[in-house]
Each structure stands twice: as C-alpha cells, then as structure tokens.
Amino acid sequence: MYEYDEEVLQAFLEKQSQLFAENVAENIEEAEAFLEDCMAVVVDSLKEVKEYFEEEGTDISGMTDEELKEQSEVFEVPGGRYLIVEG
C-alpha cells in the first residue's frame, strides 16, 4: 500500500474539484483514506505519467505535455511530482 505524504494529500484536497463535482474529502485523513481506496498513484515526473497511462492502455498518442497535465485525473504536486487518481 502506498503512503501519501502531506504535500500529496494537500494538493488533492485543494484540487479535488477538477475531477469530482462534490468534495470527496474534507480533511487530510479523509483524503488519505479516499486515495488508498482508489489506489491512486504518485509518480515523480510527467514522463512517468505518460508511462502510467500507456500501461493502463489509455490512448495518449498525440497529446502534448500540457494536455497531459490538464487531464482531470492528473494532479500536479509541488516539487514536480504528480498524483494520478482514477475516479
């Protein structure tokens, strides 16, 4: 099981509305429980975001890095990391 650090949890809390119509978490504990339940993934670079989607069979051919970052499932975390949440 992946452990989510404070930066990841805070980024999700602040940006969860980009993926969900209503908040799914109101605090750090709820955010962590939700991310664990949906097996959200943290990667270290945009290259790893691409690799993740390719492994999942998602067609991202032709997408620019900017378009990839704008996907609702991709949450940018300070420090250059990304959280991928499949809602």
RARAUR-V650090 format. One record per residue. PSI is psi in whole degrees, -180 to 180 (NA if undefined). Layout:
BEGIN
PSI / PSI
END
This chain:
BEGIN
137 / 141 / 129 / 128 / 174 / -42 / -43 / -47 / -41 / -41 / -42 / -46 / -43 / -31 / 8 / -24 / -13 / -19 / -32 / 141 / -33 / 152 / 136 / -10 / 140 / -16 / 177 / -43 / -44 / -38 / -45 / -44 / -42 / -47 / -37 / -43 / -39 / 9 / 47 / 151 / 139 / 129 / 162 / -7 / 167 / -32 / -41 / -29 / -47 / -47 / -41 / -51 / -38 / -43 / -33 / -7 / 15 / 132 / 106 / 12 / 136 / -7 / 136 / 167 / -40 / -42 / -37 / -43 / -27 / -3 / 138 / -24 / -11 / 120 / 121 / 132 / 140 / 144 / 5 / 4 / 167 / 141 / 129 / 119 / 117 / 105 / NA
END
